[in-house]
């Protein structure tokens, strides 16, 4: 399947990590990641900087390294438990955003 003229394999995300700097570069075609980076850039413009727009709607952002993490995967049991808790109690992330706006 092709989106915006690129195959899914060509719609890559690349993290450039230089051990000398406190920032990393994120090059991506991923719409969800682009939206998140744009949101963070609006809230924290000094830390999340749009460096360039590329072809096929790709973007490159400079971000603080401390914001990039690799986590242990959730177990299926934990994932299902959190889905159930969110259905019963609402998403804690939406509530956090609501408080931040007030």
N, C-alpha and C positions, 0 to 999 in steps of 0.2 A: 504494500500500500504506500502511496506517495502523498505527501502533504507539503504544499508550498514548493513543489518541484523536486523535493528530496525524498529518498527512501527513508524508512525508519532508521536503518543503520547509519545513514548519513546525518541524521539529526542528533548529533552527539553533544555531550557536555564534557568539557575538559577543564580540569583544575591545574593551574600552574603554580607550583609551590617552590619558592626560592628560600633556602635555609637562612639567608642573610637578612631578609626583610620580615616585618611583622604582618605583611599583607599577602594575599594570594589573588590570582586572577581567575575568574570564572567565565568561561566561554560556553554559551549554551544556545540551543534551539528550543529547549523544553518550555512550553507555554506556562506551566505551573511555576517552574523555577524563575522564569522571567518576571511573572507577576509578583512573586515573593521578593525578588531583588528590587523591583521597582517600588514596592511598598516600603521596604527597609531603607531604600535610598531617600524616600520622602520623609521618613521619620528621623533618619540619621545620615544626613547628606555629607558630613565630614568623614564618615567611616565607610559608607557604601556608595561608590562612585561609578557612574556609567562612563566607561572609557571610550567605547565605540559601538556603533551599530554596524553589523556586517550584512552580507547577502542573505536572502531568505529569512529575514527577521531575526537573525542571530544577534546576540549582544555579548559584550565583554564588560564585566564589572570588576573593580578592585574591592576586596572585602577583607576585614580583619581575619587573620588565621584562627583566632580563638573562637570564631563563629562556625568553623568547619569541624564537624565531628564524624567519627565512625563508631557506631554503636553495636552492641550485641543485639541480634535479632530477637523480636518478641516471640515467645512460644504461642502456639495457636490458642492455648487455654487462656493466656494473658490477654491476647488480642480480643477474644470473644468476651471476656469479662469486661474489658474497657468499652467495647461496643454496647454491651448491656447497660453499664453504668451511665454512659453518655445518653442512651435512650431514656433512661429513668430520670436522670438529673440534669440533662442538658450538657452541652460541651463546655468544659472549663475555659477553653480558649476564647470562645465568643464572649463569655462573661468578662474575661480579662480585658478584651478589647473595648467592651462597653464601659468599664471603669476607667480605662485610660482616656477615653474621650470626654468624660465628665470633669 
